[in-house]
Amino acid sequence: MASDDPVATYYRALDEHDYETLRSVLSPSFVQHRPDRSFEGREPFVRFMRDGRPSPETSHELRGRFRPEAAPGENGDAERTVLVRGRVCEDGEPLLRFVDVFTLSAGRIERVETYTR
């Protein structure tokens, strides 16, 4: 099931441990690259988020979102990019700052490149 706002749904599903909803907004060929590891495929990513997160009780505090305008001639089904800036917090305290660069297609998340500090 594709979502009208897969990026917002992604963060909500992570923070609420709603792994079926998380799975629904990710493409089967989903890829994430981040400084500490990479995931190739939706199922390994969902499994890690469900069973392997070092700090499972974190939340995402989103501080900004940017979506470049579509290039002339692109339609609604075209790949698009969304950038989100925020912090991962535990017990209200920031653990790290991040920028996630999402690639979306057909209402699903195809790829996330995560940059942290």
C-alpha positions in Angstrom: 0.0 0.0 0.0 1.4 3.3 -1.0 0.9 6.3 1.3 0.1 9.9 0.4 3.1 11.0 2.5 5.4 8.0 2.8 8.2 10.1 4.4 6.0 11.2 7.3 4.6 7.7 7.6 8.1 6.3 7.7 9.1 8.3 10.8 5.8 7.7 12.5 6.0 4.0 11.9 9.6 3.8 13.3 8.7 5.8 16.4 5.5 3.8 17.1 7.1 0.4 16.2 4.4 -0.1 13.6 6.4 -2.4 11.3 3.6 -3.4 9.0 3.0 0.2 8.1 6.7 0.7 7.7 6.8 -2.2 5.3 3.9 -0.8 3.4 5.7 2.5 2.5 9.0 0.8 1.5 9.6 -0.6 -2.0 10.5 -4.3 -2.0 13.9 -3.2 -3.5 14.4 -0.6 -0.7 18.0 0.4 0.0 19.4 2.4 2.9 22.9 3.6 3.3 24.0 5.2 6.6 27.4 5.7 8.3 27.2 2.6 10.5 25.6 0.1 8.0 23.7 -0.5 4.8 20.5 -2.4 4.0 19.7 -4.0 0.7 16.0 -4.9 0.6 12.9 -4.0 2.6 12.8 -7.2 4.7 16.3 -6.9 6.2 15.7 -3.3 7.0 12.3 -4.0 8.7 13.8 -6.9 10.6 16.6 -4.8 11.9 14.3 -2.0 13.0 12.0 -4.5 14.7 14.6 -6.8 16.3 18.1 -5.3 16.1 18.0 -1.6 16.9 20.6 -0.7 19.6 18.3 1.9 21.1 14.8 0.9 20.2 13.1 3.6 22.3 14.3 6.5 20.3 12.2 9.1 18.5 12.7 11.3 15.5 12.4 15.1 16.0 12.0 16.5 12.5 13.5 20.0 12.1 13.0 20.7 8.4 11.9 19.2 5.1 12.8 20.1 1.6 11.4 18.8 -1.7 12.9 20.2 -4.9 10.4 21.2 -7.5 9.8 18.7 -10.3 11.7 19.4 -13.5 9.6 20.5 -16.5 7.9 17.5 -18.1 8.0 15.3 -15.0 4.7 13.7 -14.0 3.4 12.6 -10.6 4.8 9.1 -11.0 8.3 10.3 -11.6 11.0 9.6 -9.1 11.3 12.5 -6.7 13.6 13.5 -3.8 12.7 14.6 -0.3 15.3 15.7 2.3 14.6 15.7 6.0 16.7 17.2 8.7 16.2 16.2 12.3 17.5 14.7 15.5 17.2 11.2 17.0 16.3 11.5 20.7 16.1 9.2 23.6 14.3 10.3 26.7 14.0 13.7 25.2 17.8 14.1 24.8 19.4 14.3 21.3 21.6 11.3 20.4 22.5 12.5 17.0 21.6 14.9 14.2 20.8 13.6 10.7 19.8 14.4 7.2 17.9 11.7 5.3 17.7 11.9 1.5 14.7 10.0 0.3 14.2 8.7 -3.2 10.4 8.1 -3.8 8.7 6.4 -6.7 5.0 5.5 -7.2 4.3 6.6 -3.6 6.9 4.3 -2.0 10.4 4.9 -0.6 13.0 3.4 -2.9 16.1 4.6 -1.2 17.3 6.5 1.9 20.8 8.0 2.2 21.4 9.0 5.8 24.1 11.5 6.9 24.7 11.9 10.6 26.7 14.2 13.0 
